[in-house]
Amino acid sequence: MTADEKFMRAALAEAKKAAEQDEVPVGAVDRKGRKDHCARA
């Protein structure tokens, strides 16, 4: 699994959790310079 796939799977899992709680997922992944940063809210 590539890093892109890993982050997309994590984003989809967070979206599913938010939907189950009638919330809207908000998040971001920054892969600039190959230093991965992921934020969730």
Rosetta silent file (secondary structure, phi, psi, omega in degrees, C-alpha in Angstrom):
SEQUENCE: MTADEKFMRAALAEAKKAAEQDEVPVGAVDRKGRKDHCARA
SCORE:     score description
SCORE:     0.000 S_00000001
   1 L     0.000  133.101  178.932    0.000    0.000    0.000 S_00000001
   2 L   -79.344  165.681  177.879    1.363    3.415   -0.933 S_00000001
   3 H   -61.604  -38.341  177.937    1.456    6.350    1.453 S_00000001
   4 H   -60.104  -44.374  179.298   -1.294    8.014   -0.608 S_00000001
   5 H   -64.352  -39.696  179.135   -3.521    4.963   -0.185 S_00000001
   6 H   -59.346  -47.617 -178.913   -2.770    4.867    3.542 S_00000001
   7 H   -69.571  -36.422  178.262   -3.865    8.474    4.020 S_00000001
   8 H   -65.852  -40.697  177.481   -6.936    8.073    1.810 S_00000001
   9 H   -62.372  -40.920  178.451   -8.033    5.029    3.818 S_00000001
  10 H   -64.814  -41.123  178.717   -7.576    6.995    7.046 S_00000001
  11 H   -63.604  -42.203  179.555   -9.601    9.901    5.619 S_00000001
  12 H   -66.788  -37.238  177.763  -12.417    7.572    4.554 S_00000001
  13 H   -64.986  -41.025  177.706  -12.475    5.902    7.965 S_00000001
  14 H   -65.927  -39.231  178.584  -12.763    9.316    9.649 S_00000001
  15 H   -63.764  -39.776  178.741  -15.540   10.309    7.249 S_00000001
  16 H   -63.679  -44.164  178.494  -17.443    7.138    8.070 S_00000001
  17 H   -61.081  -41.524 -179.953  -17.143    7.816   11.807 S_00000001
  18 H   -65.102  -42.765 -179.961  -18.376   11.375   11.303 S_00000001
  19 H   -62.133  -37.916  179.030  -21.342   10.231    9.203 S_00000001
  20 H   -64.724  -22.167 -179.900  -22.353    7.739   11.892 S_00000001
  21 L  -107.329   16.747 -178.388  -22.557   10.667   14.336 S_00000001
  22 L    54.158   38.984  177.562  -24.379   12.982   11.871 S_00000001
  23 L  -117.100  166.264  178.391  -21.301   15.205   11.645 S_00000001
  24 L  -105.727  124.954  179.705  -19.316   16.560    8.728 S_00000001
  25 L   -74.308  139.513  175.940  -15.672   15.439    8.534 S_00000001
  26 L  -132.292  126.953 -178.762  -13.038   18.138    8.180 S_00000001
  27 E  -164.200  172.242  179.276   -9.403   17.237    7.655 S_00000001
  28 E  -154.270  148.883  173.605   -6.234   17.781    5.685 S_00000001
  29 E  -129.558  128.271  179.004   -3.105   15.910    4.666 S_00000001
  30 E  -117.132  116.521 -178.075    0.027   17.781    3.650 S_00000001
  31 L  -112.360   18.002 -178.369    2.700   15.678    1.971 S_00000001
  32 H   -60.571  133.598  178.371    4.905   18.525    0.778 S_00000001
  33 H    68.558   16.986  177.744    8.563   17.642    0.974 S_00000001
  34 H    63.279   17.327  172.586    7.613   14.038    1.848 S_00000001
  35 L  -102.281  108.479 -173.413    7.010   15.038    5.483 S_00000001
  36 L   -81.429  131.104  176.182    3.516   13.780    6.160 S_00000001
  37 E  -131.704  132.765 -178.906    1.191   15.817    8.328 S_00000001
  38 E  -131.322  130.973  178.483   -2.417   14.858    8.979 S_00000001
  39 E  -121.911  142.611  178.174   -4.997   16.932   10.836 S_00000001
  40 E  -130.733  146.564  175.778   -8.454   15.858   11.951 S_00000001
  41 L  -142.760    0.000    0.000  -11.302   17.842   13.425 S_00000001
